[in-house]
Amino acid sequence: MTSSAPMTSGRPGTGRRETTVGLGAGAATELGTSDMVLNIGPQHPSTHGVLRIRLHLDGELITAAEPIVGYMHRGAEKLFEARDYRQIIVLANRHDWLSAFANELGVVLAVERMLGMEVPLRATWTRTLLAELNRVLNHLMFLGSYPLELGGITPVFHAFHDREQLQSLLEEASGGRMHFMFNRVGGLKEDLPAGWYERARAAIATVRGRMGTFDDLVLGNDIFRARTRGVGVLSARAVHAYGVSGPIARASGVDFDLRRDEPYLSYGELGDVLRVVTRTDGDCLARFECLLEQTHNALDLADACLDRIAELAPGPVNQRLPKVLKAPEGQTYAWTESPLGVNGYYLVSRGDKTPWRLKLRSPSFNNIQALGELLPGTLVADMVAILGSLFFVVGDIDK
């Protein structure tokens, strides 16, 4: 008697499975199958840009994943060496185009440290304010785009509406919408326009009043929670192994934030307002929750900066610099808590007007390497949910 149910047998180490199909008495045939290699990208909407991920599949199960980077590489670190300390700022603010102000900030802090330069107090507080507004701009983009990748189109319209309230503020202050070029070695480009601080306070209140949309519309959605809870769990061990930082690391229970742990700018005086948001689940839902709560706190920090600036006496926002600016011979490393994680600049000078070496440590580059550990063992259907929850910018990976 011949059974009509298929019988399967596996050959260890071959990556192949053989299926014996019953065709009647005395008749059988073997159908050989093999693992599939699937390329996601380099042009694919779920990769946030020109990124390629090489997946090995056993049916719908991902058995191995390899992120392949470099498709947007522009050689920014080499270009730093051919430009003086004023010109390199324009290169630095482009690798993460959602965090341009934070990128500029890391460069000028490194150069100022080499020069031993003290920045005016008003410039320091204004930098802190603008850095937090830039953090909100970054996070709102992901708060809107991540649900979009999972099939929810409405949140992205709310996110762009709120972003526009703050984007217009930074455009009024700097003249740029994405690449602000507002930081200078020694301070800021210029003082802010008359009435800007009042308009900033009103815009922050407007955005804060609308943030409940993401709590109700996204976190309160059963489908969103089903697609993200328990999916793509990143352990604290993996966070340390890959150098993951920012809200992704904190969602896995790694309680680290440079604004609190190694304060720079005016963060040392904002300890009563600054909250380092953490979770322990380490899944896609925890990463989104960290990002959302961090956005709430960034708005609180911006308000606190406005309060402190209002108490300051009028004064300069920059230092007078020589016509040719040269950093003394030596080296330094300046790192900041950018919206996506630890952003570091290792500067080496030989006393010239250009850096001898300027190495960039970008958060997205380290964060995306964790895909090699996150994706194996999950289904293809969960790949987009996991990928989007890493909140990366491809230019920040490739530099």
C-alpha positions as CSV (number, residue, x, y, z in Angstrom):
1,M,0.0,0.0,0.0
2,T,1.4,3.4,-1.0
3,S,0.8,6.6,1.0
4,S,-0.2,9.7,-1.0
5,A,1.5,12.0,1.6
6,P,4.9,13.3,0.6
7,M,7.9,12.0,2.5
8,T,10.9,14.3,3.1
9,S,14.5,13.5,3.9
10,G,17.2,16.0,4.5
11,R,20.9,15.7,3.8
12,P,22.9,17.4,6.5
13,G,25.4,20.0,5.2
14,T,24.1,20.0,1.6
15,G,21.6,22.9,1.9
16,R,19.2,20.7,-0.2
17,R,16.1,18.8,0.5
18,E,14.7,15.9,-1.4
19,T,11.0,15.2,-1.6
20,T,9.7,11.7,-2.5
21,V,6.2,11.9,-4.0
22,G,3.9,8.9,-4.1
23,L,2.9,8.2,-7.7
24,G,1.3,4.7,-7.2
25,A,2.6,1.3,-6.6
26,G,6.3,0.8,-7.6
27,A,6.7,4.4,-8.8
28,A,8.5,7.3,-7.1
29,T,10.6,10.3,-8.1
30,E,12.7,12.8,-6.2
31,L,12.4,16.6,-6.6
32,G,15.5,18.4,-5.6
33,T,15.3,21.9,-4.1
34,S,17.9,24.3,-3.0
35,D,18.2,27.5,-1.0
36,M,17.3,30.7,-2.9
37,V,19.5,33.7,-2.9
38,L,17.4,36.9,-3.0
39,N,18.8,40.5,-3.5
40,I,16.8,43.2,-1.8
41,G,17.9,46.4,-3.5
42,P,20.1,48.2,-4.4
43,Q,17.0,50.1,-5.6
44,H,14.1,49.1,-3.4
45,P,11.6,51.2,-1.4
46,S,12.2,49.3,1.8
47,T,15.9,50.1,2.0
48,H,15.6,53.9,2.5
49,G,18.0,54.5,-0.4
50,V,20.7,52.6,-2.3
51,L,21.3,49.7,0.0
52,R,21.6,46.0,-1.0
53,I,20.8,43.1,1.3
54,R,21.7,39.6,0.1
55,L,19.3,37.1,1.6
56,H,19.5,33.3,1.7
57,L,16.1,31.8,1.9
58,D,14.8,28.3,2.8
59,G,11.3,28.8,1.5
60,E,10.1,31.9,3.2
61,L,12.6,31.6,6.1
62,I,15.7,33.7,6.0
63,T,18.7,31.6,6.9
64,A,21.5,34.2,6.3
65,A,21.6,38.0,5.5
66,E,24.5,40.2,4.4
67,P,24.1,43.9,4.1
68,I,26.2,45.2,1.2
69,V,27.0,48.9,1.4
70,G,28.9,51.4,-0.6
71,Y,26.5,52.3,-3.4
72,M,26.3,55.9,-2.2
73,H,29.9,56.3,-1.2
74,R,31.2,59.8,-2.0
75,G,34.5,59.8,-0.3
76,A,33.7,62.5,2.1
77,E,36.5,61.6,4.5
78,K,39.0,62.1,1.7
79,L,37.4,65.3,0.6
80,F,37.8,66.7,4.1
81,E,41.6,66.6,3.5
82,A,41.4,69.0,0.6
83,R,39.2,71.7,2.2
84,D,40.0,74.1,5.0
85,Y,38.2,74.1,8.4
86,R,35.5,76.5,7.2
87,Q,34.7,74.5,4.1
88,I,34.5,71.0,5.6
89,I,31.3,71.9,7.4
90,V,29.4,71.8,4.1
91,L,30.6,68.2,3.5
92,A,29.8,67.1,7.0
93,N,26.1,68.1,7.1
94,R,25.2,65.8,4.1
95,H,25.9,62.2,5.2
96,D,22.7,62.1,7.3
97,W,20.5,64.5,5.4
98,L,17.9,64.3,8.2
99,S,20.4,65.4,10.9
100,A,22.3,68.1,9.1
101,F,22.7,70.4,12.1
102,A,23.9,67.5,14.4
103,N,26.5,66.6,11.7
104,E,27.8,70.1,11.5
105,L,28.0,70.3,15.2
106,G,30.4,67.3,15.6
107,V,32.9,68.9,13.2
108,V,33.0,72.3,14.8
109,L,33.3,70.8,18.3
110,A,36.3,68.8,17.2
111,V,38.0,71.9,15.6
112,E,37.2,74.1,18.6
113,R,38.7,71.5,20.9
114,M,41.9,71.5,18.9
115,L,42.0,75.3,19.0
116,G,41.2,75.4,22.7
117,M,38.4,77.9,21.8
118,E,35.6,78.9,24.1
119,V,32.3,79.6,22.4
120,P,30.0,82.4,23.6
121,L,27.3,81.3,26.1
122,R,24.5,82.5,23.9
123,A,25.8,80.4,21.0
124,T,26.1,77.3,23.2
125,W,22.5,77.5,24.3
126,T,21.3,78.2,20.8
127,R,23.2,75.3,19.4
128,T,21.6,73.0,22.0
129,L,18.1,74.4,21.1
130,L,18.7,73.9,17.3
131,A,20.2,70.4,17.9
132,E,17.0,69.3,19.7
133,L,14.7,70.8,17.0
134,N,16.8,68.9,14.4
135,R,16.3,65.7,16.5
136,V,12.5,66.2,16.3
137,L,12.7,66.7,12.6
138,N,14.7,63.4,12.2
139,H,12.4,61.4,14.4
140,L,9.2,62.7,12.8
141,M,10.3,61.4,9.5
142,F,10.7,57.9,10.8
143,L,7.6,58.1,12.9
144,G,5.7,58.7,9.7
145,S,7.6,56.5,7.2
146,Y,7.9,53.4,9.4
147,P,4.1,52.8,9.5
148,L,4.0,53.6,5.8
149,E,6.3,50.7,5.1
150,L,3.9,48.4,7.1
151,G,0.9,49.5,5.0
152,G,-0.4,52.5,7.0
153,I,-0.4,55.6,4.9
154,T,-2.1,58.1,7.2
155,P,0.7,58.8,9.8
156,V,3.2,60.1,7.2
157,F,0.8,63.0,6.4
158,H,0.7,63.9,10.0
159,A,4.5,63.6,10.3
160,F,5.1,65.9,7.3
161,H,2.6,68.4,8.6
162,D,4.4,68.6,11.9
163,R,7.8,68.6,10.3
164,E,6.9,71.6,8.3
165,Q,6.2,73.7,11.4
166,L,9.8,73.2,12.6
167,Q,11.4,73.0,9.1
168,S,10.2,76.6,8.5
169,L,11.8,77.7,11.7
170,L,15.2,76.4,10.8
171,E,14.9,77.7,7.2
172,E,14.1,81.2,8.6
173,A,17.2,81.0,10.9
174,S,19.7,79.5,8.4
175,G,18.3,80.0,4.9
176,G,18.5,76.2,4.3
177,R,15.8,73.6,4.5
178,M,17.9,70.5,4.7
179,H,21.6,71.5,4.8
180,F,21.6,74.4,7.2
181,M,25.3,75.4,7.2
182,F,24.5,77.4,10.4
183,N,27.4,76.3,12.6
184,R,30.7,78.0,12.4
185,V,34.0,77.3,14.2
186,G,33.6,79.6,17.2
187,G,29.8,79.7,17.3
188,L,27.0,80.3,14.8
189,K,26.7,82.0,11.4
190,E,24.7,84.9,12.9
191,D,22.1,85.7,15.5
192,L,18.6,84.6,15.0
193,P,16.0,87.0,13.5
194,A,13.8,89.2,15.6
195,G,10.8,87.4,17.0
196,W,12.2,84.0,16.1
197,Y,12.2,82.7,19.7
198,E,8.5,83.5,20.1
199,R,7.7,81.8,16.8
200,A,9.8,78.8,17.9
201,R,7.9,78.5,21.2
202,A,4.5,78.6,19.3
203,A,5.7,75.9,16.8
204,I,6.9,73.6,19.5
205,A,3.6,73.9,21.3
206,T,1.7,73.1,18.1
207,V,3.8,70.0,17.4
208,R,3.6,68.8,21.0
209,G,-0.2,69.1,20.9
210,R,-0.3,66.9,17.8
211,M,2.1,64.2,19.0
212,G,-0.8,62.2,20.6
213,T,-1.7,61.3,17.0
214,F,1.2,58.8,16.9
215,D,0.2,57.3,20.3
216,D,-3.4,56.8,19.2
217,L,-3.1,56.2,15.5
218,V,0.1,54.0,15.4
219,L,0.7,52.5,18.9
220,G,-3.0,52.0,19.4
221,N,-3.3,50.1,16.1
222,D,-3.7,46.3,16.6
223,I,-2.2,45.5,13.2
224,F,0.9,47.6,13.8
225,R,1.5,46.0,17.2
226,A,1.0,42.5,15.7
227,R,3.6,43.3,13.0
228,T,6.2,44.6,15.4
229,R,5.8,43.0,18.8
230,G,8.3,40.2,19.3
231,V,9.7,40.7,15.8
232,G,13.4,41.4,15.2
233,V,14.6,41.1,18.8
234,L,18.1,42.6,19.2
235,S,19.9,41.5,22.4
236,A,22.0,43.8,24.5
237,R,25.0,41.5,23.7
238,A,24.6,42.1,20.0
239,V,24.3,45.9,20.6
240,H,27.7,45.9,22.3
241,A,29.2,43.5,19.7
242,Y,28.2,45.6,16.7
243,G,28.6,49.1,18.3
244,V,24.9,49.9,17.9
245,S,23.9,53.1,19.5
246,G,21.0,55.6,19.7
247,P,17.3,54.7,20.2
248,I,17.9,51.2,18.7
249,A,20.5,50.4,21.4
250,R,18.3,51.9,24.2
251,A,15.3,49.8,23.0
252,S,17.4,46.7,23.9
253,G,18.1,47.9,27.4
254,V,21.5,49.6,26.8
255,D,21.2,52.8,28.9
256,F,23.7,55.1,27.2
257,D,23.2,58.6,26.0
258,L,26.2,61.0,25.5
259,R,24.0,64.0,26.4
260,R,23.8,62.7,29.9
261,D,26.9,60.5,30.2
262,E,29.5,62.8,28.7
263,P,27.6,66.2,28.5
264,Y,28.5,68.7,25.8
265,L,27.0,72.0,24.8
266,S,24.5,72.9,27.6
267,Y,23.2,69.4,28.3
268,G,25.0,69.3,31.7
269,E,22.6,72.0,32.9
270,L,19.5,70.2,31.6
271,G,19.6,67.1,33.7
272,D,16.2,67.8,35.3
273,V,14.6,67.8,31.8
274,L,16.6,65.2,29.9
275,R,15.2,61.7,30.0
276,V,17.0,58.7,28.5
277,V,14.2,56.5,27.2
278,T,14.9,52.8,27.3
279,R,13.1,49.5,26.8
280,T,14.1,45.9,27.4
281,D,12.2,44.0,24.8
282,G,14.6,44.9,21.9
283,D,12.0,44.3,19.2
284,C,10.6,46.5,16.5
285,L,7.8,47.8,18.7
286,A,10.3,48.8,21.5
287,R,12.4,50.7,18.9
288,F,9.4,52.7,17.7
289,E,8.4,53.4,21.3
290,C,11.8,54.7,22.2
291,L,11.8,57.0,19.1
292,L,8.4,58.4,20.0
293,E,9.2,59.0,23.6
294,Q,12.5,60.6,22.7
295,T,10.7,63.0,20.4
296,H,8.4,64.1,23.3
297,N,11.5,64.7,25.4
298,A,13.3,66.6,22.6
299,L,10.4,69.1,22.6
300,D,10.7,69.5,26.3
301,L,14.4,70.1,26.0
302,A,13.8,72.7,23.3
303,D,11.4,74.5,25.6
304,A,13.9,74.5,28.4
305,C,16.5,76.0,26.1
306,L,14.2,78.8,25.1
307,D,13.5,79.5,28.8
308,R,17.3,79.8,29.5
309,I,18.1,81.9,26.4
310,A,15.3,84.3,27.5
311,E,17.3,84.9,30.7
312,L,20.6,85.6,29.0
313,A,21.8,89.1,28.4
314,P,22.3,90.1,24.7
315,G,25.7,89.1,23.5
316,P,27.7,87.7,20.5
317,V,27.0,84.3,19.0
318,N,30.5,83.7,17.4
319,Q,34.2,84.4,17.8
320,R,36.3,86.5,15.5
321,L,38.6,84.2,13.5
322,P,41.8,84.9,11.6
323,K,41.6,85.1,7.8
324,V,43.5,81.8,7.6
325,L,42.4,79.3,10.3
326,K,45.0,76.7,11.2
327,A,44.6,74.0,13.9
328,P,47.7,73.2,15.9
329,E,49.4,69.9,15.4
330,G,47.7,67.1,17.3
331,Q,44.7,65.0,17.4
332,T,41.3,64.8,19.1
333,Y,38.0,62.9,19.0
334,A,34.7,64.6,19.4
335,W,31.5,62.6,19.6
336,T,27.9,63.7,20.0
337,E,24.5,62.0,20.5
338,S,23.0,62.6,17.0
339,P,19.4,61.7,16.4
340,L,20.4,58.2,15.2
341,G,23.1,57.5,17.7
342,V,26.8,58.2,18.4
343,N,28.3,60.5,15.8
344,G,32.1,60.9,16.1
345,Y,34.9,62.8,14.4
346,Y,38.5,61.8,14.8
347,L,40.6,64.8,13.7
348,V,44.3,64.8,13.1
349,S,46.1,68.0,12.3
350,R,49.7,68.8,11.2
351,G,49.3,72.5,11.8
352,D,47.9,73.2,8.3
353,K,44.7,75.0,7.3
354,T,43.2,71.6,6.2
355,P,42.8,68.5,8.3
356,W,45.5,65.9,7.7
357,R,42.9,63.2,8.5
358,L,39.2,63.4,9.5
359,K,37.6,60.1,10.2
360,L,33.8,59.9,10.6
361,R,32.1,57.4,12.9
362,S,28.5,57.5,11.8
363,P,25.7,55.7,13.7
364,S,23.9,54.1,10.7
365,F,27.0,52.3,9.6
366,N,27.3,50.3,12.8
367,N,23.5,49.9,13.3
368,I,22.9,48.4,9.9
369,Q,25.5,45.7,10.5
370,A,23.2,44.1,13.1
371,L,21.0,43.0,10.2
372,G,23.3,40.0,9.8
373,E,22.1,38.8,13.3
374,L,18.6,40.1,13.3
375,L,17.3,38.7,10.0
376,P,18.3,35.0,10.1
377,G,15.5,32.9,11.5
378,T,12.8,35.3,10.5
379,L,10.3,35.3,7.6
380,V,10.6,37.4,4.5
381,A,7.3,39.0,5.4
382,D,9.0,40.4,8.6
383,M,12.1,41.6,6.8
384,V,10.7,45.1,5.9
385,A,9.4,45.6,9.5
386,I,12.8,44.8,10.9
387,L,14.7,46.8,8.3
388,G,12.6,49.9,8.8
389,S,12.9,49.7,12.6
390,L,16.6,50.4,12.4
391,F,15.9,54.0,11.4
392,F,19.0,54.5,9.2
393,V,20.0,56.9,6.4
394,V,22.0,55.2,3.7
395,G,24.2,58.3,3.2
396,D,25.1,57.9,6.8
397,I,26.2,54.4,6.1
398,D,28.3,55.0,3.0
399,K,29.6,58.6,3.7
